[in-house]
Amino acid sequence: MADGWCAMSPAGTGAAATVSESLAETWSGRVGGYLKLRRSLGFDLAWHEHLLRQFTTDLTASGIAVLTVADAVAWAGALPAGQTHRPVTRATVRLTAIRGFATYLHSLDPVHEVPPRDVFGWRKTRPAPYIYTSEEIDALLAACTGLIRYDRRNLYPVLFGLIAATGLRLGEALGLGRDEVDLTDGILTITRGKSRDPRLVPLHPTATDALRDYADRIAPTRLNGQVSQTGGGGARFFTLPGGAPLPPCNVHHAFRQVTTSAGLRTEQVRPRIHDLRHTFAVNTLLGWYRDGLDVAARMPVLSTYLGHTHPANTYWYLTATPELMAHAAGRLATSQGGDLEGVSAS
């Protein structure tokens, strides 16, 4: 089939007229189920629907029941009529639409393949998140003890652990003022987030204990349970030994060291600090699904906690891993009485 995309007849003529009605209904149901799921999460996908209907009509015309990488890439990269040069943007947009659909199908049945991102030489601006296991996070924090300087061995396990436990952005963690870390009630006040509005982030008791231990070693005075520094109301919580703000470049350098030491970083896999935030969000959602909670009702809470201005940024996490996609699909099918086309609630 991969060699025949450009020569395919329009839908409804030629080969398409001989395709079994059941196969056409199967593909239509799969596309319908995918679109219903994504739209329930706040996405529009009007153009994606147009592309997917074209793609699956052509699959049907060729008698193909399973989505493969070869077929997806061949269809996305097919030359427009009358052209001899493939427009990279056009091919990438087409493949992006298929990738979302393929990820959905793969979560329901692994026989369907998911095409890679960069086939046509264009990288999506939002990279796929690296989701850490709990063992990998433990290994990452343990590797911090191998840092040469004593102050780094004490600083970075706390900083990286805080981000993993709260989902803070690196800039938010580094921007914390000492008077914004309430160690009595276990609450952070985030004033340097993307949103102009400050937000409160409650801490797990173990995170509060880790911050308190760190504060006892770096802060000479304390006021009302809040870390402070005499004459330094604007002092940061995480600093260099002399008290200056900790530069992000220092943090990224240390993170590369510890992820390499922990065996997480290779030529092919390069986990980022920001992936700790992604992992927090994904694990929170997975926990809600596994506990049988109403995830849709709790999404605004997670959105506020993470400091997202637009809820769609939080809903994106539902498509970040195949397991979450499967949970979301199953829950949506159940909520609609099992009538979600192309989706099994099992």
C-alpha positions, -999 to +999 in steps of 0.1 A: +000+000+000+028+024+008+037+026-029+002+034-040-009+064-020-004+089-049-023+068-073-054+062-051-088+070-065-109+096-047-132+082-020-163+066-034-148+056-068-125+028-081-111+007-053-132+024-026-164+011-041-153-025-036-143-021+001-164-040+026-190-020+044-179-034+077-143-021+073-156+013+065-177+013+096-148+001+117-126+030+107-154+055+110-161+042+145-125+045+155-122+081+143-155+089+159-144+075+192-111+093+191-127+127+183-153+123+209-127+116+235-104+145+226-134+169+223-146+160+257-112+172+269-117+206+253-100+202+219-116+214+186-098+192+160-119+203+130-090+201+106-077+169+122-111+153+116-110+163+080-075+147+076-084+116+095-116+110+075-095+113+043-068+090+057-091+063+069-112+064+037-079+056+019-071+029+043-106+014+037-101+016+000-070-004+003-086-030+026-063-021+055-076-027+091-045-020+111-027+013+113+011+010+105+039+034+105+046+027+068+011+035+058+009+066+080+042+081+067+034+073+031+000+089+032+012+120+051+041+125+027+022+119-005+029+146-031+000+170-038-013+167-073+009+184-099+038+190-075+072+174-075+085+187-042+069+177-008+059+206+014+075+197+048+049+217+068+020+200+050+034+165+055+041+172+092+006+186+099-009+155+083+014+131+103+007+150+135-030+144+131-024+107+125+000+105+155-027+115+179-051+091+164-025+063+163-016+069+200-053+065+209-056+033+189-024+019+203-036+025+239-067+003+230-048-023+209-010-024+207-012-039+172-017-004+159+017+015+154+025+051+163+046+069+137+077+088+150+076+126+153+104+139+131+100+119+099+098+150+078+126+170+095+104+193+116+104+191+154+073+197+173+078+226+198+064+206+227+087+176+233+072+143+246+076+142+284+099+118+301+078+102+328+101+091+357+093+060+377+095+063+415+127+043+414+143+066+389+135+096+411+150+079+441+181+071+421+183+107+408+182+121+444+206+095+457+231+105+429+232+140+443+254+127+471+281+123+444+283+160+437+318+173+447+309+203+467+292+199+501+267+227+495+256+211+463+251+177+480+228+194+505+210+218+480+201+197+450+183+167+466+160+192+483+154+213+451+149+184+428+128+166+454+106+196+459+099+199+422+091+162+420+067+164+450+049+195+439+052+199+402+066+234+405+084+249+375+121+254+380+117+292+378+090+291+405+112+270+428+142+292+424+121+323+428+108+313+462+115+340+488+124+329+523+092+346+535+072+326+510+081+292+525+058+286+555+072+257+574+046+258+602+016+252+580+035+236+551+025+260+524+044+277+496+033+311+482+042+312+445+046+348+432+070+343+404+049+319+382+038+324+346+005+338+359+006+372+376-017+359+403+000+344+433-011+309+443-007+287+474+009+252+471+003+229+501+031+205+509+032+169+519+046+166+555+077+148+542+084+177+518+079+202+547+104+182+568+130+182+540+126+220+536+128+226+573+160+205+576+175+224+547+164+258+562+180+249+596+213+245+579+212+276+557+191+302+576+206+319+606+172+332+620+136+321+618+105+342+623+071+326+632+079+294+614+088+312+582+124+311+570+139+346+571+173+363+572+180+394+593+178+425+572+171+404+541+133+404+535+138+397+498+163+368+502+157+337+482+152+303+497+176+285+474+208+304+470+245+301+463+268+298+494+272+336+495+234+342+494+231+352+458+202+338+438+209+303+423+213+306+385+192+282+364+223+273+344+240+259+375+209+238+382+207+224+347+244+215+349+240+197+382+209+179+368+229+166+338+255+153+362+231+134+385+210+120+357+241+107+340+254+093+373+220+076+379+221+060+345+190+079+333+208+100+306+220+084+274+226+096+238+190+087+230+173+096+263+177+130+278+153+136+308+148+172+318+141+189+351+107+200+337+098+163+332+096+161+370+066+184+367+051+163+339+056+132+361+038+148+390+008+157+369+006+123+352+009+104+385-017+126+401-042+119+372-033+082+372-039+080+410-074+096+405-083+072+378-071+042+398-091+053+428-122+057+407-125+094+413-143+119+391-112+132+372-131+158+351-144+174+383-109+176+398-092+189+367-097+226+377-080+218+411-050+204+394-049+232+369-049+258+397-023+238+417+001+237+386-005+274+379-020+268+344-038+299+330-056+278+304-073+245+314-063+230+280-027+229+292-038+206+320-060+184+298-029+178+276-016+155+303-044+131+296-028+124+263+007+123+276+009+085+281-010+055+266-022+044+301-038+078+307-054+078+272-068+044+279-082+054+313-098+085+297-113+065+269-127+039+292-142+065+316-158+084+287-173+052+273-187+043+307-202+078+313-219+076+279-234+041+286-208+023+265-219+039+233-185+056+225-178+044+189-147+024+185-139+024+223-139-005+247-145+004+283-125-027+295 
